[in-house]
């Protein structure tokens, strides 16, 4: 964790700046499209983003510019990648707040740390990003900032799910126009549609917006599961529905999905404590909450497994298992934000109806991260 703290110390004075690809000043703005397209061409030719040293991913140079100089339209220069792979680790980003408002500087710093730590993708405004409490304008702005901050150096999978099909289409259209690489779509919550309703919902989104779609099944939050048959139908009928984030807590279900789906359809773990078991039966990566805190370690776990080093992956899993569990001592993302506040990255602030953690839970989390020597 020395690297994170060192990075925070080094970059603290730059919190009011934004990052992009280019040369410098106005030339950076003019050359942004060329740099992004070059980086994306390289990663496509290599079959996706490289794991390991970030410098191997592209030839681009990162420069700083004052925050008031922002891109006029990222969508004009950055288009979604087709047939991309979601292998690897992707972080379900928290949304930092300060005084009730989104802390954009802390959010950019969080993304920069993710990329420097080797994460393959980021997922803004999922449930971990407290999307239910963001206004529509805030939701879109968080996606915009994430795309700007990532600057072509990792995938951006925008959370654009809703229990209203028309709203999901609207959010996904906006995300695509901003330049998101893909969209994450949770099962409609509260209204509990039938399997046929789920099928029509996701199919309508896929037909309305030509962007890679990752389904998200989490019955504990939504009250409904995207059943195996429905996932299979969607995979067969909707070419741009290409993956599923599975957070049902069942290794057996992952086995069922893997047996029913074509190999090209990818399965991602949606539960850090089950990532290793899910990988063992066919998952190819994770959309992680814990990687907000330990991005390099989560990435190393997945890469070790995928590289045929199961013992190394198991060692990482055992070391961080208690953290994986304790980050859900209370409703997500309050525990993760609390840990990040201890690391000096943001306030622990969440929006109602979420609230700060109980003191007993804080004490337990402090003990866990102290044992891991993260402080």
NORUR-V510922 format. One record per pair of residues at least 12 apart in sequence whose C-alpha atoms are under 10 Angstrom apart, sorted by the first residue. I is the first residue (numbers start at 1). J is the second residue. Records with the same first field share a line. If there is no record, write none. Layout:
BEGIN
I=J / J
END
This chain:
BEGIN
1=293 / 294 / 296 / 343 / 372 / 373 / 374 / 375
2=373 / 374 / 375
3=113 / 116 / 117
4=113 / 114 / 116 / 117 / 293 / 294 / 343 / 344 / 345 / 374
5=343 / 344 / 345 / 374 / 375
7=109 / 112 / 113 / 116
8=109 / 110 / 113 / 343 / 344 / 345
9=344
11=109
12=105 / 106 / 109 / 344 / 345
14=64 / 65 / 66 / 67 / 105 / 109
15=67 / 103 / 104 / 105 / 106 / 107 / 108 / 109
16=65 / 66 / 67 / 68 / 104 / 105 / 106 / 108 / 109
17=64 / 65 / 66 / 67 / 68 / 69 / 70 / 104 / 105 / 108 / 109
18=63 / 64 / 65 / 66 / 67 / 68 / 69 / 70 / 104 / 105 / 108 / 109 / 145 / 148 / 149
19=62 / 63 / 64 / 65 / 66 / 67 / 70 / 108 / 109 / 112 / 145 / 148 / 149 / 150 / 151
20=32 / 35 / 36 / 60 / 61 / 62 / 63 / 64 / 65 / 70 / 71 / 147 / 148 / 149 / 150 / 151 / 152 / 153
21=33 / 34 / 35 / 36 / 39 / 60 / 61 / 62 / 63 / 64 / 148 / 149 / 150 / 151 / 152 / 153
22=34 / 35 / 36 / 60 / 61 / 62 / 63 / 64 / 151
23=35 / 60 / 61 / 62 / 63 / 64
24=61 / 62 / 63 / 64 / 65
25=63 / 64 / 65 / 66 / 69
26=65 / 69
28=62 / 63 / 64 / 65 / 71
29=65 / 69 / 70 / 71 / 72
30=71
31=77
32=71 / 74 / 77 / 78 / 151 / 152
33=74 / 75 / 76 / 77 / 78 / 152
34=77 / 78
35=58 / 59 / 60 / 61 / 77 / 78 / 151 / 152
36=58 / 60 / 74 / 77 / 78 / 79 / 151 / 152 / 153
37=77 / 78 / 79 / 152
38=58 / 59 / 60 / 152
39=57 / 58 / 59 / 60 / 151 / 152 / 153 / 154
40=57 / 58 / 78 / 79 / 80 / 81 / 152 / 153 / 154 / 155
41=58 / 81
42=57 / 58 / 59
43=56 / 57 / 58 / 81 / 84 / 152 / 153 / 154
44=81 / 82 / 83 / 84 / 85
47=83 / 84 / 85
48=81 / 83 / 84 / 85 / 86 / 87 / 120 / 154 / 155
49=84 / 85 / 86 / 87 / 88 / 118 / 119 / 120 / 121 / 153 / 154 / 155
50=88 / 118 / 119 / 120 / 154
51=87 / 88 / 89 / 118 / 119 / 120 / 299 / 300 / 303
52=117 / 118 / 119 / 120 / 296 / 299 / 300 / 303
53=116 / 117 / 118
54=115 / 116 / 117 / 118 / 119 / 120 / 153 / 154
55=116 / 118 / 153
57=153 / 154
58=152 / 153
60=151 / 152 / 153
62=151
67=105
70=145 / 148
71=148
73=144 / 148 / 177 / 178 / 179
74=144 / 147 / 148 / 151 / 177 / 178 / 179 / 180
75=144 / 147 / 174 / 175 / 176 / 177 / 178 / 179 / 180
76=177 / 178 / 179
77=178 / 179
78=147 / 151 / 152 / 176 / 177 / 178 / 179 / 180 / 181
79=176 / 177 / 178 / 179 / 180 / 181 / 211
80=155 / 156 / 175 / 176 / 177 / 178 / 179 / 180 / 181 / 182 / 210 / 211 / 212
81=155 / 179 / 180 / 181 / 182 / 211 / 212
82=181 / 182 / 210 / 211 / 212 / 240
83=211 / 212 / 239 / 240 / 242 / 264
84=155 / 181 / 182 / 212 / 242
85=155 / 242 / 243 / 264 / 265 / 266 / 284
86=120 / 121 / 155 / 157 / 182 / 214 / 242 / 243 / 244 / 265 / 266 / 267 / 268 / 284 / 285 / 286 / 287
87=120 / 121 / 266 / 267 / 268 / 283 / 284 / 285 / 286 / 302 / 303 / 306
88=118 / 119 / 120 / 121 / 268 / 283 / 284 / 285 / 286 / 287 / 298 / 299 / 300 / 301 / 302 / 303 / 306
89=118 / 119 / 120 / 121 / 122 / 268 / 269 / 284 / 285 / 286 / 287 / 288 / 291 / 295 / 296 / 298 / 299 / 300 / 301 / 302 / 303
90=114 / 118 / 119 / 120 / 121 / 122 / 123 / 154 / 155 / 156 / 157 / 268 / 285 / 286 / 287 / 288 / 289 / 291 / 292 / 295 / 298 / 299
91=111 / 114 / 119 / 120 / 121 / 122 / 123 / 124 / 128 / 156 / 157 / 286 / 287 / 288 / 289 / 290 / 291 / 292 / 293 / 295 / 298 / 299
92=121 / 122 / 123 / 124 / 125 / 126 / 127 / 128 / 129 / 157 / 158 / 159 / 270 / 286 / 287 / 288 / 289 / 290 / 291 / 292 / 333
93=107 / 110 / 111 / 114 / 122 / 123 / 124 / 125 / 126 / 127 / 128 / 129 / 130 / 146 / 287 / 288 / 289 / 290 / 291 / 292 / 333 / 336
94=107 / 110 / 123 / 124 / 125 / 126 / 127 / 128 / 129 / 130 / 131 / 289 / 292 / 332 / 333 / 334 / 336 / 337 / 340 / 350
95=107 / 110 / 124 / 125 / 126 / 127 / 128 / 129 / 130 / 131 / 134 / 142 / 333 / 337 / 346 / 349 / 350
96=108 / 110 / 129 / 130 / 337 / 340 / 341 / 345 / 346 / 347 / 348 / 349 / 350
97=337 / 346 / 347 / 348 / 349 / 350 / 351
98=346 / 347 / 348 / 349 / 350
99=347 / 349
100=349 / 350 / 351
101=134 / 138 / 349 / 351
102=134 / 138 / 141 / 142
103=346 / 347
104=141 / 142 / 145 / 146
105=145 / 345 / 346
106=344 / 345 / 346 / 347
107=124 / 142 / 145 / 146 / 149 / 345 / 346
108=145 / 146 / 148 / 149 / 150
109=149 / 345 / 346
110=146 / 149 / 292 / 293 / 340 / 345 / 346
111=124 / 145 / 146 / 147 / 149 / 150 / 154 / 292
112=146 / 149 / 150 / 153
113=292 / 293 / 295 / 296
114=150 / 154 / 291 / 292 / 293 / 294 / 295 / 296
115=149 / 150 / 153 / 154 / 295 / 296
116=153 / 295 / 296
117=291 / 294 / 295 / 296 / 297 / 298 / 299 / 300
118=153 / 154 / 295 / 296 / 297 / 298 / 299 / 300
119=153 / 154 / 155 / 291 / 295 / 296 / 297 / 298 / 299 / 300
120=153 / 154 / 155 / 156 / 285 / 295 / 299
121=150 / 153 / 154 / 155 / 156 / 157 / 181 / 286 / 287
122=146 / 147 / 150 / 154 / 155 / 156 / 157 / 158 / 287 / 288 / 291 / 292
123=143 / 146 / 155 / 156 / 157 / 158 / 159 / 180 / 182 / 183 / 184 / 287 / 288
124=139 / 140 / 142 / 143 / 144 / 145 / 146 / 147 / 156 / 157 / 158 / 159 / 160 / 183 / 184
125=138 / 139 / 140 / 141 / 142 / 143 / 146 / 157 / 158 / 159 / 160 / 161 / 184
126=139 / 157 / 158 / 159 / 160 / 161 / 184 / 185 / 186
127=159 / 161 / 186 / 221 / 332 / 333
128=159 / 288 / 289 / 331 / 332 / 333 / 334 / 336 / 337
129=142 / 159 / 289 / 332 / 333 / 350
130=332 / 333 / 334 / 350 / 351 / 352 / 354
131=159 / 160 / 161 / 162
132=162 / 351 / 353
133=350 / 351 / 352 / 353 / 354
134=351
136=167 / 171
139=158 / 159 / 160 / 171 / 175
140=158 / 159 / 160 / 171 / 172 / 174 / 175 / 178
141=175 / 178
142=158
143=156 / 157 / 158 / 159 / 160 / 174 / 175 / 178 / 179 / 180
144=158 / 174 / 175 / 177 / 178 / 179 / 180
145=178
146=158 / 180
147=175 / 178 / 179 / 180 / 181
148=178 / 179
152=179 / 180 / 181
154=181
155=180 / 181 / 182
156=175 / 179 / 180 / 181 / 182 / 183 / 184
157=175 / 180 / 181 / 182 / 183 / 184 / 185 / 212 / 213 / 214 / 287
158=171 / 172 / 175 / 176 / 179 / 180 / 181 / 182 / 183 / 184 / 185 / 213 / 214
159=171 / 172 / 175 / 180 / 182 / 183 / 184 / 185 / 186 / 214 / 216
160=172 / 173 / 174 / 175 / 182 / 183 / 184 / 185 / 186 / 213
161=183 / 184 / 185 / 186 / 187 / 188 / 189 / 202 / 205 / 215 / 216
162=185 / 186 / 187 / 188 / 189 / 201
163=185 / 186 / 187 / 188 / 189 / 190 / 191 / 192 / 193 / 201 / 222
164=188 / 189 / 191 / 201
165=188 / 198 / 200 / 201 / 202 / 203 / 204 / 205
166=201 / 204 / 205 / 208
167=205
168=185 / 186 / 188 / 201 / 202 / 204 / 205
169=201 / 202 / 204 / 205 / 206 / 207 / 208 / 209
170=205 / 208 / 209
171=183
172=184 / 185 / 205 / 206 / 208 / 209 / 210 / 211 / 213
173=205 / 208 / 209 / 210 / 211
174=209
175=209 / 211
176=209 / 210 / 211 / 212
177=209
179=211
180=211 / 212
181=211 / 212 / 213
182=210 / 211 / 212 / 213 / 214 / 240 / 241 / 242
183=209 / 211 / 212 / 213 / 214 / 215 / 241
184=212 / 213 / 214 / 215 / 216 / 243 / 244 / 245
185=202 / 205 / 213 / 214 / 215 / 216 / 217 / 241 / 244 / 245
186=202 / 214 / 215 / 216 / 217 / 218 / 219 / 221 / 222 / 225 / 226 / 244 / 245
187=201 / 202 / 215 / 216 / 217 / 218 / 219 / 221 / 222 / 223 / 224 / 225 / 226
188=201 / 202 / 216 / 217 / 219 / 221 / 222 / 223 / 224 / 225 / 226
189=218 / 219 / 220 / 221 / 222 / 223 / 224 / 225
190=221 / 222 / 223 / 224
191=222 / 223 / 224
192=219 / 222 / 223 / 224 / 225
193=223 / 224 / 225 / 226
194=224 / 225 / 226
195=224 / 225 / 226 / 227 / 228 / 229 / 230 / 231
196=230
197=230
198=224 / 225 / 226 / 227 / 230 / 231 / 234
199=226 / 227 / 229 / 230 / 231 / 232 / 233 / 234 / 237
200=230 / 234
202=215 / 230 / 231 / 234 / 238 / 241
203=233 / 234 / 235 / 237 / 238 / 240 / 241
204=238
205=238 / 240 / 241
206=234 / 237 / 238 / 239 / 240 / 241
207=238 / 239 / 240 / 241
209=240
210=239 / 240 / 241
211=239 / 240 / 241 / 242
212=238 / 239 / 240 / 241 / 242 / 243
213=238 / 239 / 240 / 241 / 242 / 243 / 244
214=240 / 241 / 242 / 243 / 244 / 245 / 265 / 266 / 267 / 268
215=231 / 234 / 241 / 242 / 243 / 244 / 245 / 246 / 267 / 268
216=243 / 244 / 245 / 246 / 247 / 248 / 268 / 269 / 270
217=231 / 244 / 245 / 246 / 247 / 248 / 270
218=245 / 246 / 247 / 248 / 249 / 270 / 271
219=246 / 247 / 248 / 249
220=247 / 248 / 249
221=247 / 248
225=246 / 247 / 248
226=244 / 246 / 248
227=253 / 257
228=253 / 254 / 256 / 257 / 258 / 259 / 260 / 261
229=256 / 257 / 260 / 261
231=243 / 244 / 257 / 260 / 261 / 265
232=257 / 260 / 261 / 262 / 265
233=261
235=261 / 262 / 264 / 265
236=261 / 262 / 265
239=265
241=265 / 266
242=264 / 265 / 266 / 267
243=261 / 264 / 265 / 266 / 267 / 268
244=257 / 265 / 266 / 267 / 268 / 269 / 270 / 283
245=266 / 267 / 268 / 269 / 270 / 271 / 283 / 285 / 286 / 287
246=267 / 268 / 269 / 270 / 271 / 278 / 283 / 286 / 287
247=268 / 269 / 270 / 271 / 272 / 274 / 287
248=269 / 270 / 271
249=269 / 270 / 271 / 273 / 274 / 278
250=274 / 277 / 278
251=269 / 274 / 275 / 277 / 278 / 279 / 280 / 281 / 282 / 283
252=278 / 281
253=278 / 281
254=267 / 268 / 269 / 277 / 278 / 279 / 280 / 281 / 282 / 283
255=278 / 280 / 281 / 282 / 283
256=281 / 282
257=281 / 282 / 283
258=281 / 282 / 283
259=281 / 282
263=282
266=282 / 283 / 284 / 285
267=279 / 282 / 283 / 284 / 285 / 286
268=282 / 283 / 284 / 285 / 286 / 287 / 288
269=282 / 283 / 284 / 285 / 286 / 287 / 288
270=285 / 286 / 287 / 288 / 289
271=286 / 287 / 288 / 289 / 290 / 324 / 325
272=286 / 287 / 288 / 289 / 290 / 291 / 298 / 317 / 320 / 321 / 323 / 324 / 325 / 327
273=288 / 290 / 317 / 318 / 320 / 321 / 322 / 323 / 324 / 325
274=286 / 317 / 321 / 324
275=287 / 288 / 298 / 301 / 302 / 317
276=301 / 302 / 305 / 310 / 313 / 314 / 316 / 317 / 318
277=314 / 317
279=302 / 305 / 306 / 310
280=305 / 306 / 310
283=302 / 306
284=302 / 303 / 305 / 306
285=298 / 299 / 301 / 302 / 303 / 305 / 306
286=298 / 299 / 302
288=324
289=324 / 327 / 328 / 332 / 333 / 336
290=320 / 323 / 324 / 325 / 326 / 327 / 328 / 336
291=324 / 336
292=336 / 337 / 339 / 340
293=323 / 327 / 336 / 337 / 339 / 340 / 343 / 345 / 369 / 374
294=320 / 323 / 374
297=313 / 316 / 317 / 319 / 320
298=313 / 316 / 317 / 320
299=313
300=312 / 313 / 316
301=313 / 314 / 315 / 316 / 317
302=316 / 317
304=316
319=371 / 372
320=368 / 369 / 372
322=365 / 368 / 369 / 372
323=336 / 365 / 368 / 369 / 371 / 372
325=365
326=361 / 362 / 364 / 365 / 368 / 369
327=339 / 361 / 365 / 368
328=361
329=357 / 358 / 361 / 362 / 364 / 365
330=354 / 355 / 356 / 357 / 358 / 361 / 362
331=354 / 355 / 356 / 357
332=350 / 354
333=348 / 349 / 350 / 354 / 355
334=348 / 349 / 350 / 351 / 354 / 355 / 356 / 357
335=348 / 356 / 357 / 358 / 361 / 362 / 365
336=348 / 365
337=349 / 350 / 356
338=350 / 356 / 357 / 362 / 365 / 366
339=362 / 365 / 366 / 369 / 374 / 375
342=366 / 369 / 374 / 375
343=374 / 375
344=375
END
